[in-house]
Structure formats: structure tokens, C-alpha cells
């Protein structure tokens, strides 16, 4: 049922009477034919008659001058406006920080919900109005809110022109504001040292990332795209094995309303696995040996003097803390050895503790203390070999038999326990590298005068106690005279008999 103004038909009737003068005719409306014929009872509220869909109305047109009349009828059709569904709140996230609570909405995403199953696809017009406005929003697909939240009026017009209304609330949700530069999670490579892998508890960074913001949900991902799409989250972030890497943390705001948009930020979390200090050679510290003549096996060690060998030649000692302990129990008790330490046996193993100051990573390794019998390289009474350069080349090079010095250099030391080797440089002699292969036929490599280094090693010692002395090789070149004469002919005459000029 609906209120209908029947009198709108008056002009239509008069038009078909040749645009007759309204004062020449009486037009009344009736509910049935009999009433129309009798002229009563007629519809008295024709301008606001409550009609039903399909109801037939009879109209009596009477000529005022003659009293003649005719009766016509018409059927009322009432078009029903669409019953609308009020949509849920349309929420979107603020586009970027800082949160200004203003963003662009596509209002049309709710149209199917508003129209319902009986309105979708029928070509109805949907208009949206700001509060108090009479002009619809020009482009509802790109509407920027002017307040937050905001309730809009929605108008739906059917093809028959029937209008119906509902409201739609739009709301901008704030992005979470996590700490986007959290401290890295740092571990030392303690587990299976050297593999660069450690087990991280990623949730230890949660408080730092959340930065005291409540109602946040965190998930951890291997790639940015996974975090952005909220897929492939790390199943157990409390036991995540990794090397040095970047983890992407998806930080979601939890509004408690499942219908709200999920607003999130992605935070990069650095994982760092620091290596343990590298000790000695491949993790083995060279023995610290003191070589003494007529030793009793005991000596005073200055433990810090061995730090270069402990750390290796490429390390800066200023980057490390080094302490020495009698054993693991002493380390556990925090009882370090004094720097000036007297061994109690030989060999004796002590424990070296090393910490890299910047990373805080520590490691331990045993170090052997040795007190052994020294070797003596006796200086020969005449530590030189001299020869004329009579090998035909006269270039300051000549073959020498260096072994002639062996006995004098060894002195009273038993050749069964002591060896002699010769080197071209002190460094080679000290490191026992590049010995002269056959000292009995050695040709000097520096012309005229060359120093050779003889190393005596106590081969019965673990550390290879040794001593070095020098010998000098001298090659005297043969004279090569140049004959000249006063007359410039550079010729002399020799008496064949007297051999005199």
C-alpha cells in the first residue's frame, strides 16, 4: 500500500477532452463502478489516497453545463523500493606513517552487500552522500574521508525510480608503529664451532620490535614477500637455526574485530653469528718452550709473551682478552694463573681463555709448557770460508763445503741428538724452513761475500730447541789486467830468450 495522488490524472483527462477548461467538468474518483454510476460514495481524499497495488479506480467525468457524464477506469501499480541491507563497517588501513587517519576508499566494494540478492545485477543506481549533503559523491571508487569514523548515506534508485536509503560507516585504522630498527640478535658460534650456524629464539626481539605498543601480533618470515603476503611463517621462532641473515617480521595490529582490515608493518631483524677467536694454527696453540742448558725441567714463564703465537700473526692483540688457567676447574672458579708462572712439570698443559672484546665471543684451548735442554751453535774460531774464483767464470760465485764447520759448531754435543743445518737467511734458520739441500757443494747466491746461518737443533726435544750462528763465505775474484802502451798501440815486445820486455 502507498499514498497515491489520483488527481494527477486530471490533466491527462482534460487533455484528451481537447484541452478542455477544468471549470467545465467535474472529475471524481470512485472505488467501484456502481458508485461511479451513482456518483456516490466517491473518494474524498483523491490527492492522498491510500491505494493497493493492482487496485482499479473508476473516474466519473461530468459536463457541468449538460449534466452528462462518462466513466473510465485505470489500474494503480505500486512499485516497491528495494529493501537494503546495511553493510558492516568498511575499514581500511592508513596508507603510511605517520597515521593521519585519512585515506582513499572504494565505496563500491560494499554494493553487492547493500543491494542483496534481489538487487544485484538489475542496473539500479547507487549514490553515496556525505553527512548533510544533497549532492552525491562524484567518484565513490576513490573517496577520501574527511573525518574518522564517518557515516555516509546510501541511496538506491530502482529502474522505476523508487528510492531506498541506508547508511554505511567507513573507518581508517591506524598502522602499527613498531621499532623498525631493532637490535640484532647476536650469538657466538659455540655450537659446532666453525659452521656459522646457531639456534636463535626470534621472540627475544619481540619486546624491542613492539616498543611498548599493545595488541600486536608478530610472525617471522624468511623473505619480504612472504611477510607481505602473510605466508610461510617460521613454524617455531623460538628454535630457529640460522647463520648470519635477515628475518622479516610481520607486525599486525589486533583490533579484536575479525571484520576489520588487518593493518601491518614489516620490520627487518638482523641475525648475526660471530665466529669464535681463532687460536694458533688451525685451533692448536704452539707449545711455549723454554730451552736451558743443563736444565732441571723447571723455569719461569712469562705467559703473556706467548700471546702472538696464541692469536696468530694476523690478529691485533688489542682486540682480545687473554687469560691463563691451571685447568677447567680453575677457569670455572675464576682463578687465573699469574703472568709470571713457574711450571710444576714438563711438559705441563695449562688452559688458555680468549675473548674477542667487541663480539664477546670466547674460546679455550690447551697450551703446553716445556722446559727442555737447549742447543748451542758454537761460533767457529774462524767463521769464514775463503776461496779464489778459479772455477773459470770469475763472477764472485764458487762452490763451498759447509759441512767442514759441523764438528766445530756442534762442539761436545752428541751428533745423535743434535743436528746442523745451513740456511741463506736468519728467518729461514729460525723457522727451520728452506735448508740448503746439500751443504757439501753449496754455491753462494750473493757474489763475493755472503753470510750463511748455521742452526743447531736438539732433535730429542719436543719444541726443537735450537741455536744459530753465522759463517761468512768469501770469493776472491782473479785479477784481470789491462795492458796499455805509451804509443797507444797497447802492444809489448817480449824477448823470446829472456822473456823480458
Buried (B, 14 or more C-beta within 10 A) or exposed (E): EEEBEBEEBBEEBBEEBEEBEEEEBBBBBBBEEEBBEEEEEBBEEBEEBEBEEEBEBBBBBBBEEEEEBEEEEBEBEBEEBBEBBEBEBBBBBBEEEEBEBEBEBEBBEBBBBBBEEEBEEEEBEBBBBBEEEEEBBEEBEEBEBEEBBBEBBBBBBBEEEBEBEBEBBBBBBBBBBBBBEBEEBBBBBEEEEEEEBBEBBBBEBBEBBBBEEEEBEBBBBBEEEBBEEEEEBBEEBEEBEBEBEEBBBBBBBEBEEEEBBBBBBBBBBBBBBBBBBBBBEEEEBBBBBBBBEEBEBBBEBEBBEBBEBBBEEEBEEEEBEBBBBBEEEBBEEEEBBEEEBEBEEBBBEBBBBBBBEEBEBBBBBEBBBBBBBBBBBBBBEEBBBEBEBEEEEBEBBBEBEBBEBBEBBBEEBEEEEBBBBBBBEEEBBEEEEEBBEEBEEBEBEEEBBBBBBBBBBBBBBEBBBBBBBBBEBBBBBEEEEEEEEEEEEEEEEEEEEEEEE
